[in-house]
Amino acid sequence: MTVPSLAVSASPVVASDADVVLLAARSGSDGAELLAVEGYEWVPAALAAVGAKGGAEEVTRLPGNGDGPRMVAVVGTGGAADAAAFRLAVGSACGLDRQLGEALGVQVGG
């Protein structure tokens, strides 16, 4: 079993070499509203295309676009965009490695 590690970086998430970049979206009147878009301007259209709603603990996996991470995971915070909703959302998405059957390097953006 791989032992997880945690590191903090001031680098922009778009510069990440992680396997997965984790972004957050709240539930809006027209579906998921991405909370941080810089470098990931293509994600809102992809979320709309797959019908993501941004509901609490909803995890939407998207293939990476270009030279960035191989996957972008967007986790819903529900209607809230506060620290408690973000903690719950990140916890929900951290099971991606178990879902995919492999250890992943994940960077949380926001």
C-alpha positions in Angstrom: 0.0 0.0 0.0 1.3 3.4 -0.9 1.6 5.8 2.0 0.0 9.2 1.2 2.0 12.4 1.6 0.8 16.0 1.9 2.6 19.1 0.7 1.6 22.8 0.4 2.6 24.8 -2.6 2.2 28.5 -3.6 2.4 27.5 -7.3 -0.7 28.1 -9.4 -2.7 24.9 -9.9 -2.4 25.2 -13.7 1.4 24.6 -13.3 0.9 21.4 -11.4 2.5 18.1 -12.5 0.0 16.1 -10.5 -2.0 13.3 -12.0 -5.3 14.9 -11.0 -6.2 18.5 -10.3 -9.2 18.9 -8.0 -11.4 21.9 -8.6 -14.6 22.9 -6.7 -17.9 24.0 -8.1 -21.1 25.2 -6.3 -24.6 24.4 -7.4 -26.0 27.3 -9.4 -29.3 28.0 -11.1 -27.9 26.7 -14.5 -25.8 23.8 -13.1 -22.3 23.7 -11.7 -20.5 27.0 -11.2 -16.7 26.5 -11.1 -15.2 28.5 -8.2 -11.7 29.0 -9.7 -11.4 29.1 -13.4 -7.9 30.5 -14.1 -6.1 28.1 -16.5 -9.2 25.9 -16.7 -11.5 28.0 -18.8 -12.6 24.9 -20.8 -14.0 23.2 -17.7 -17.4 25.0 -17.3 -18.4 24.0 -20.8 -17.3 20.4 -20.1 -19.3 20.3 -16.9 -22.4 21.6 -18.7 -21.9 19.0 -21.4 -22.0 16.1 -18.9 -24.8 17.6 -16.8 -22.8 18.3 -13.7 -24.9 20.1 -11.1 -22.3 21.0 -8.4 -24.3 19.2 -5.7 -22.6 18.5 -2.4 -20.1 15.7 -2.7 -20.8 15.2 -6.5 -17.5 14.3 -8.2 -17.2 14.8 -12.0 -14.1 13.4 -13.6 -12.9 15.0 -16.9 -10.0 14.0 -19.0 -7.1 16.5 -18.9 -6.8 19.0 -21.7 -3.3 19.6 -23.2 -0.1 19.4 -21.3 -1.7 19.6 -17.8 -2.8 16.8 -15.5 -4.3 13.7 -17.1 -7.5 14.2 -15.2 -9.5 17.2 -13.8 -11.9 16.2 -11.0 -14.5 18.8 -10.1 -16.2 18.2 -6.8 -19.5 19.9 -5.8 -19.9 22.0 -2.7 -23.7 22.3 -3.0 -25.0 25.8 -2.6 -22.3 26.9 -0.2 -18.8 28.0 -1.0 -17.4 28.2 2.5 -14.6 26.3 4.3 -16.9 23.6 5.7 -18.4 22.8 2.3 -14.9 22.8 0.7 -13.5 20.4 3.4 -16.4 18.0 2.8 -16.0 18.2 -1.0 -12.3 17.5 -0.9 -12.8 14.6 1.4 -15.3 13.1 -1.0 -13.0 13.4 -3.9 -9.9 12.0 -2.2 -11.3 8.5 -2.8 -10.5 8.8 -6.5 -7.4 6.6 -6.2 -9.6 3.9 -4.7 -12.1 4.3 -7.5 -9.5 4.0 -10.2 -7.4 1.3 -8.4 -4.2 3.3 -8.4 -2.3 5.8 -6.3 -2.6 9.3 -7.7 -0.9 12.6 -7.1 -3.7 15.1 -6.5 -3.4 18.9 -6.3 -6.3 20.9 -4.9 -6.9 24.2 -6.7 -8.9 27.1 -5.4 
